[in-house]
Amino acid sequence: MIVVTGATGTVGSKVVVGLRERGEAVRALVRAGSPGPAEWDDAVERVAADFSDPASLDAALAGADAVYLLVAVHPEMAAHERNVIDAAVRTGRRPRIVLHAAAGVEQRPEGVRFVGAHVSGLDHLRASGLPWTVVAPNGFHQNVLGMAAGVRAGTLAAPGGEGAVSYVDARDVAAAAVEVLATEGHEGAVYTLTGPEALSHDALAERLAAVAGRPVAYTALAPEAALAGMLDAGWDQWRAEGMVELYGLYAAGYAAAVSPDVEKLTGRPARSFAEFAAEHAAAFAG
Ligand SMILES: NC(=O)c1ccc[n+]([C@@H]2O[C@H](COP(=O)([O-])OP(=O)(O)OC[C@H]3O[C@@H](n4cnc5c(N)ncnc54)[C@H](OP(=O)(O)O)[C@@H]3O)[C@@H](O)[C@H]2O)c1
């Protein structure tokens, strides 16, 4: 039986569906009172648990053969990863852990809190003695949906400088994760999941303009201006600072590598940003 954490989110919800399509027995970790997405079939076992509550994690992981360990972006996300790993150790069954981390986790960049949390989780996992695999995605295409209002007004504004990013579609991340969970032979592997090409934010704006049917220009924000904008928009300080750190990594060119791992795992080419933008043309055109 495969336990999926973060199961109601962007990637996890699709991992659950993909595993059920392969006939796997799936237990999905949900918050108390959540029925889970409508796209799940009745055979998905729902279990209420919280990353900050070890007893609930013990119940959620009992009997697990494998765990998809995906935690949300949160100030305690490193502790949340450790809590799930510790609960997996306590099962006494040595379940295989597939850690959903972030591209760059192996390079251990300094001062990028989201990636740093996964570095700490991976260190804890290695020390646990459990069998492990890492899926390490780059930024998701889907993040751009959160900027759709700006795009409709003609601007893609971000503190990404001139750096190119090989953004990946969250559906491809889920499909790759399903392959890793449902098949053997992945122990100790770190799969870097990217899209098929690295695009500057100017190039992203061009592709958005093409589907919106009107001009869209990239505005490279200074980090301070980006932070102020996110705080004005109601983001909490920790998360907003983390986004600025991440964009700093993008601006410095560290997210530009293109990996063959999506295609290697899924047997299909990774979706391009242009395909994603076309599917969501209505959101970007208004
Ligand atoms: N976005 C990117 O570009 C990107 C790129 C690379 C890596 N990542 C990594 O991907 C992960 C986020 O994936 P995602 O976008 O699929 O996540 P998401 O859509 O934000 O979903 C987060 C999931 O975690 C659950 N959750 C939150 N707090 C919880 C708690 N305290 N206890 C139990 N469950 C809890 C949420 O449940 P509810 O639905 O009930 O809130 C939801 O199922 C992060 O680890 C991030 O570092 C993201």
The ligand as a MOL file (V3000), in Angstrom:
LIG
                    3D

  0  0  0     0  0            999 V3000
M  V30 BEGIN CTAB
M  V30 COUNTS 48 52 0 0 0
M  V30 BEGIN ATOM
M  V30 1 N 5.4760 25.2250 -6.8290 0
M  V30 2 C 6.6660 24.9970 -7.3600 0
M  V30 3 O 7.0530 25.6000 -8.3380 0
M  V30 4 C 7.5560 23.9440 -6.7600 0
M  V30 5 C 8.7160 23.5780 -7.4320 0
M  V30 6 C 9.5530 22.6120 -6.8640 0
M  V30 7 C 9.2140 22.0240 -5.6730 0
M  V30 8 N 8.0820 22.3980 -5.0260 0 CHG=1
M  V30 9 C 7.7480 21.7550 -3.7630 0
M  V30 10 O 6.4700 21.1630 -3.9270 0
M  V30 11 C 5.8180 21.1380 -2.6620 0
M  V30 12 C 4.4500 21.7320 -2.8380 0
M  V30 13 O 3.7270 20.9130 -3.7540 0
M  V30 14 P 2.2600 21.3340 -4.2370 0
M  V30 15 O 2.3460 22.6320 -4.9590 0
M  V30 16 O 1.6510 20.1700 -4.9250 0 CHG=-1
M  V30 17 O 1.5640 21.6000 -2.8300 0
M  V30 18 P 0.1820 22.3170 -2.5390 0
M  V30 19 O -0.6780 22.3500 -3.7620 0
M  V30 20 O 0.4700 23.5770 -1.8070 0
M  V30 21 O -0.4820 21.2780 -1.5250 0
M  V30 22 C 0.0330 21.0790 -0.2330 0
M  V30 23 C -0.5930 19.8340 0.3630 0
M  V30 24 O -0.1370 19.6670 1.7070 0
M  V30 25 C -1.2670 19.5920 2.5870 0
M  V30 26 N -0.9030 20.1590 3.8740 0
M  V30 27 C -0.5600 21.4370 4.1590 0
M  V30 28 N -0.2650 21.5690 5.4440 0
M  V30 29 C -0.4540 20.3490 6.0160 0
M  V30 30 C -0.3270 19.8530 7.3430 0
M  V30 31 N 0.0700 20.6340 8.3390 0
M  V30 32 N -0.5850 18.5560 7.5600 0
M  V30 33 C -0.9960 17.7550 6.5470 0
M  V30 34 N -1.1440 18.1610 5.2740 0
M  V30 35 C -0.8770 19.4510 5.0300 0
M  V30 36 C -2.3400 20.3840 1.8720 0
M  V30 37 O -3.5960 20.0630 2.3970 0
M  V30 38 P -4.8140 21.1080 2.2450 0
M  V30 39 O -5.2330 21.0160 0.8230 0
M  V30 40 O -5.8450 20.5840 3.1850 0
M  V30 41 O -4.2600 22.4520 2.6410 0
M  V30 42 C -2.1280 19.8890 0.4360 0
M  V30 43 O -2.6220 18.5890 0.2910 0
M  V30 44 C 6.6950 21.9020 -1.6890 0
M  V30 45 O 7.4280 20.9760 -0.9220 0
M  V30 46 C 7.6040 22.7090 -2.6040 0
M  V30 47 O 8.8520 23.0020 -2.0050 0
M  V30 48 C 7.2340 23.3310 -5.5540 0
M  V30 END ATOM
M  V30 BEGIN BOND
M  V30 1 1 1 2
M  V30 2 2 2 3
M  V30 3 1 2 4
M  V30 4 1 4 5
M  V30 5 2 4 48
M  V30 6 2 5 6
M  V30 7 1 6 7
M  V30 8 2 7 8
M  V30 9 1 8 9
M  V30 10 1 8 48
M  V30 11 1 9 10
M  V30 12 1 9 46
M  V30 13 1 10 11
M  V30 14 1 11 12
M  V30 15 1 11 44
M  V30 16 1 12 13
M  V30 17 1 13 14
M  V30 18 2 14 15
M  V30 19 1 14 16
M  V30 20 1 14 17
M  V30 21 1 17 18
M  V30 22 2 18 19
M  V30 23 1 18 20
M  V30 24 1 18 21
M  V30 25 1 21 22
M  V30 26 1 22 23
M  V30 27 1 23 24
M  V30 28 1 23 42
M  V30 29 1 24 25
M  V30 30 1 25 26
M  V30 31 1 25 36
M  V30 32 1 26 27
M  V30 33 1 26 35
M  V30 34 2 27 28
M  V30 35 1 28 29
M  V30 36 1 29 30
M  V30 37 2 29 35
M  V30 38 1 30 31
M  V30 39 2 30 32
M  V30 40 1 32 33
M  V30 41 2 33 34
M  V30 42 1 34 35
M  V30 43 1 36 37
M  V30 44 1 36 42
M  V30 45 1 37 38
M  V30 46 2 38 39
M  V30 47 1 38 40
M  V30 48 1 38 41
M  V30 49 1 42 43
M  V30 50 1 44 45
M  V30 51 1 44 46
M  V30 52 1 46 47
M  V30 END BOND
M  V30 END CTAB
M  END
